[in-house]
Amino acid sequence: MTVLDIRALNRATLARQLLLNRADLPVLDTVAHLCGLQAQEPQEPFVGLWARVRAFDPALLSDLLVRRSVVRTHLMRRTVHLMAADDVLAWRARHDVMLRQRVLGTYRRELDGVDLDELAAAGLAVMADGEPRSMSQLARAVAGRWPEPGPRPLGEMLVAALIPMVQLPPRGLWRTKGGVRNVLLSSWLGREIDPPATDDADPVGQALVRRYLAAYGPAATADLRAWCGLAGLPVAVSEIREELISFRDTRGRELLDLPDAPRPDPGTPAPVRFLPAFDNAILGYHDRSRIIDDAYRGLSVAGERVVLVDGRVAATWTVAADTVVITPLRPFSRADRTAVVVEGRALASFLSDNDSDRVRIASSPH
């Protein structure tokens, strides 16, 4: 079996994630190809798409949210994702059990004794009037029946797990601040969620495997599980295994992939890319060594924005006074420094509507 080293996996990931070359794709198609963008920080997906789409216009993403082609909702790993409407309708039921388990993992003691089906019915009855509500408003509306848990556990369980919801605009629009107001996913989209499969087959799981590999492969089943949070996908993998090809990584893990997906030559040059907080190019794997050194793995879950140099995390970045401030994690060569500054200037221009292209490279704390 062919062994793919870290550099080969890195270049494959960059190609699948549209980070090797910016894509000439419509924004909706890009969101769908990426299987959504992690979006608990509302403005971060705009940077993620700017890094991937040629001549990206942020107004296009805002328009997709307003027109209900893209929605903000809890899905993979119980985190807020920006999802294509068709995908969330098709995938949501498959995530129900995982979403409940994830909330219980945090609030099991508080929710002990609460019948979750009854809680869901009560929440749906409140939301049936079509009025947008914050999580706390919904929790308070049902708290009279379940006073013991407190509003946070009730609200988290209702909004993030039991009731498929979307976060309404202006939340998530470009340069717009807005609190979270939730409505029913089905009422917002005017379509019902696809029902769960009624037999032992797992067609949604199979679709998730194919879509994940198209955007993240080659990858191990542990990577797939880390991305979506679903534990039950080995059946789906086995059902489509004859469609897939296998590799091994240098640790001996089996990696699965789609036969015709891009696997660039490991020597392919990789441009500097600035990634937003919580970008799935990093979080979408259990073994993230293909893109970030283990020593810096904590940056990806701490919400640090990172800079890729030669395809790997080499710096963090922030914005202060319309200046992109870059903090290297290791010394830059002269060529790398020049490339980082050029891409940083482009990012500063994007974030400031061309009012500033200021970049500053801070001294490394390491």
N, C-alpha and C positions, 0 to 999 in steps of 0.2 A: 504494500500500500504506500502511495506517495506521501512523503513527509513534507509538510509546509512549515517553514520556519517563521519566526515572528515577523520578519520583514515581508515575507510573502503574504501573511495574513493581514498585515498592516495595509499593504497596497490594495488588497481585495476589499477591505473595509472602506478605505477611502473612496474606491470606485463605486461601491454600492451606496455609500452615503453621500455621493455627489460632491465629495470634497477633493477629488483629484482634478476634476474639471467642473467648473460651474455649468449647470444644465440649462438648456433652452426648453424648459418645460413650463406649462401653465402652473400657477401656484397650487391649485387644487390637486393636480396630478402629482405634484411634488409631495404635498402633505400625505396623499394616499400611498405613494411609493415608500415613504419613510415609515408607514404604519402609524402615523401621528407624530406629534412633537410634544415632549414633556413640557408642561406649561403652567406649573403652579405659580411661577413668577410671570405675570401677564405679558410683559414686554419682551421676554427672552426669545420667544419663537421668531420674532422679526429678525433678530441677529442670526439665528439658526438658518433662516431662509436666505438672508442676504449672503451668507457664506456659501450657499449652494446653488442659487439661481442667478443666472446672468441678468444684470440690469433689473434686479428685484425692486418692485414698487410696493412699499408697505401698504398703500391704499388698497391694493388688490386683496390682500389678506383681510383687512378690515371689512371690505365689501363682501367677501365670502362669509364672514361671520354674521353680518347684517342680513344677508340674503339666505342664511340658514343652510348653506352648502358645507360649512365647517362649523363645528360646535366645540365648546369647552366642557369636558365631562370627566368624571372619575372612571378610569378603566385600568390599563395595565398597572400592576403593582399597587393598586388603589391610589395612584397619583393622578393629578389633573393633567389631561392630555388634550391637545388640539387635534381633533379627529375629523376626517371626512364623514359627512352624514351617513352615507351608504355603509361605511365600515362600522360605525358605532351601532347602527341598527342591526347589522348582521352578526356582530361579535358580542354585544352586551350580555345576552342571556348566557353565553358560554362562560362569562366571568362572574356570574352571580354568586356561586358558592365561594370562590376565592375572595371576593369582596367582603362577604360576611365574615369569613374566617380572619381576614386581615384586621377588620375592626374589632372582632372579639379578641384578637391577639393583644390589643391595647386596652380594651375595656371589659374583659371577661368578668371580672369581679363585680363591676358596677352593673352589668347587664344580666347577672345571674338571676334566673327566675323570670325574666322578661320573655314572653312568647313573641318571637320575632315576626311570625306571620300576623299576629294580632297588631303588633306595632306597625308593620307595613300597611295593613288595612286602615289603621287609624290615620297614618300619614297621608295615604292616598285620599282619604275622605276630606282631609284638610285642603290638600292641593287641588281637589276637583273643581274648585271655583276658578281656576286659571290664574289666580293672583300670584305674582312672583313673591318669593319669601326668602329671607336669609335663613341660614341654618338655625340660628338661635330663635328666630320667630317660629319656625316650624316645630322646634323642640318644645318651646313654651306652650304651643297650641295642644300638644299631647301630654304635657308633663302632669296634668291633673290626674291622669289615669296611672301614670308611672312616676310618682314623685321621688322615689329613692335614687335612681341612677344619677339624676342631675341633667342639665340641658346638654352639656357637651357630649357625653356618650350617646344619648338619644339622638342628637342632631347628626353626629358622625355616622351612626348606623343608618339613619334614614336617608341622608343625602348622598353618602359615599357608597352605600351598599344596597339597601332594601328597595329604594325607589330610583329608577333610572331618571336622572336629572340632567339639565344643561344649565350652565351659568350664562345669563343673558348679557348681551352688549348693553352698556358700553364697556363692561368688563372685557379686557383683552383687545380692545381696539388700539390702534397706533396712537401713542402719546395721549391716551385718555385714561383718567383714573376713575374707577367706579367700584363700589362694593359688590360683593357676591350676592346676586339675586337668582334664585333657582326656580325653574318651572319644569314640568314633566317633559321628558324627552319626546315622547310620542305626540304630545299636543304641540310642542314647538315645531316639530318637523312635519306634522300632519300625517304621520305614518306610524304604524305599530312596529314594535321591535319584533324581529324574527323569532319565532318560538324555538325552544330547544329541540334537538333531534329526539325522535320518539323511539329509535331503536338503538342497537349497540354501536352503530357507526358514529363517527365523529366528524361530519363534514366541515364544521366550523374549525375544529382543531386542525384538520388537514389544510384548510385554507390559511390558517395562521402559520403553520409550519412553512408552507410555500412562500408566503409573503415575507415572513421573517428572514428566510434564507436569501430571498431576492434583495433585501435591504441590509443584511448583516452577515451573510455567510462568507466563507465556510464557518460552521459553528458546531459546537457540541450540544447535546440535548440539555446539559446544565446551563449553557448560555441562553438557550431558548426559554427555559424555565425562569432564569433570572430576569429576562426581558419582560415576560408577560405576567409572571407570578402564578401561572397555572401549573399544577402538579400532575395533571392527568393527561399529558400529551404523548407519553410513550405509545399509547394505542394509535393515535393519529400518525405518529412517525412510522410505526410498523406497517400501517395501512398503505402508506405511499412510498415505502422504502425502495421499492423497485424502480421508482421514478428518479431516485437520488443517486449521487455518487459519493464515495467516501475517501477521506484523507486521514492522516494522523498529524498531530502537532508534535513538537519536540518533547512534550511531556508524555506522549503516548496516548493521548485522548483521541477517540474517533471524532472526526469532524464530518458533518454532512453538508451537502451542497446541491444546488441545481446544476445539471450538466452544462447548460449554456450560459451560466452567469459569468460575469467578467472576473478574471483572476489575472491581473496585470503582472508583467515581468517585475520581480522584486527590485530591479534597478530603475524602475520608472521614477523620474523626479516627482517630488511632492511639493506643491506650493505651500507657503505659509497660510494658515487659516485661523481665524479667531472664532472660537465657539462660545455660545452662551452658557449660562448656568444650567446644570442638570441636562446637558445634551445627551441624547440617547446613543450617539456614536461611542460614548464611553460607558454609560449606564446600561446599555443593552447587552452586556455580557457578564457572565460569572467570572471568567478569566479575562481581565481587562489588560493583560500584559501586552497585547498586540498594539496598544495605543498609548498606555500610560505605565510608567514604572511603578512597581509595587510600593516604593517609598513614597510616592505621591498619590496613591490611590484615594486617600482620604479627601483630597481636594474635590474629587468628583461628587462626593456625597455632602460636602460642606457648602455647596453652592458657589464655588469659585469659578469664574469664567477663565478659560484657558486658551493658550496659543499653541497651535501645532507647528512645529518646525521639523522639516523632513518627516512629516507624518506622525510625530509623537509630541505629547505634551511637554513643552519646554519652558513655559512661562505662564503667569496669570496676568489678567488685565482688569482694570476698572476705568471709570470715567470720572474726572474731576474738572469742573470749570471748562467743559467742552474739550478737554484734553484726554486722549486715551493714554493711560499710564500703564506701562508694561513692566512687570517684575520678573526677571529671568529666574528660572530654577537651576540653571547651569550657565556657564559662560557662552556667549554667542561668538561664532566666528565673524569676521568682518562681512562676509557675504550674507550670512544669516541675519546679522544686525540690519544690514541694508534692506533685505527683503521684509523683515518684520516692520521696519519703519514705513516702507511703501504701503504694505497692506494695512497697517495701523492708521495711516493718513486717510486711506480710502474709507475705513470704518468710521473715523472721526467725522468725515464729510457726510457719510450716510446718517449718522446719529444726530447731526446738527443741521440737516438740510443745507449742506454746503456752506455753513457759516464758519466752520473751523476745520482745519486739517492738522491740528496740533497733536503731537505725539511726544511722550517723554518716557525714556527707559530708566526706571529706578534701579538703584543698587540692589543686588540680590541679597536677601537675608540669609542665604545658605552659604 
